Every structure is written in structure tokens, then in C-alpha cells.
């Protein structure tokens, strides 16, 4: 199942830069993961300073 980013997101962009398939973008001041593009690699979760991305 694709990763999702919780409301804890601070929109720092660390996850967007780390995503190998460019599935993450900023929308309305929060980072969002496109579930259809996400390959569930977990790279985003590994770099997030507030642990916002998680597998759902």
C-alpha cells in the first residue's frame, strides 16, 4: 500500500527530494504522495524530520 503523509508534515521538502519516482509534491502547504506513482520504497520516511510519511 502506498505511503501517506500525516498532518504532522512541515513541508520541508526533504521527502520530495528523496523520492526516486517523483511521487511527492507540495499542495496547499503540505507534501502529498501520489498513491498511483508511489512504489512503497520508504525513502521518504527515512529522511522526514517529523516522521510524517507512513505506510497505510
C-alpha positions in Angstrom: 0.0 0.0 0.0 1.3 3.5 -0.9 2.8 5.8 1.7 0.7 8.7 3.0 1.9 11.9 4.7 0.2 12.8 8.0 -0.8 16.3 9.2 2.4 16.4 11.1 4.1 17.4 7.8 6.1 20.7 8.0 6.5 20.9 4.2 10.3 21.0 4.4 10.7 19.1 1.1 13.2 16.5 2.3 10.9 13.7 1.2 10.2 15.2 -2.2 13.9 15.3 -3.0 14.5 11.7 -1.9 11.6 10.1 -3.8 13.0 8.0 -6.7 9.8 8.2 -8.8 8.8 11.8 -8.1 5.6 10.8 -6.4 5.7 13.6 -3.9 4.6 17.2 -4.5 3.5 20.2 -2.4 -0.2 21.1 -2.3 -1.7 23.7 0.0 1.4 24.0 2.2 1.7 20.2 2.8 3.6 17.5 1.0 1.3 14.9 -0.7 2.2 11.4 -2.2 0.5 10.3 -5.4 -0.6 6.8 -4.5 -0.6 5.6 -8.1 3.0 6.6 -8.5 4.4 5.5 -5.1 6.5 2.3 -5.2 6.4 1.9 -1.4 10.2 2.1 -1.1 10.1 4.1 2.2 12.8 6.6 1.2 10.6 9.4 2.2 10.0 8.1 5.7 13.7 7.6 6.2 14.5 11.3 5.7 11.5 13.0 7.3 12.4 15.0 10.4 8.9 14.7 11.9 8.1 11.1 10.8 5.1 12.3 8.7 5.2 9.6 5.9 3.9 6.2 6.8 2.7 3.1 5.0 -1.1 2.9 5.2 
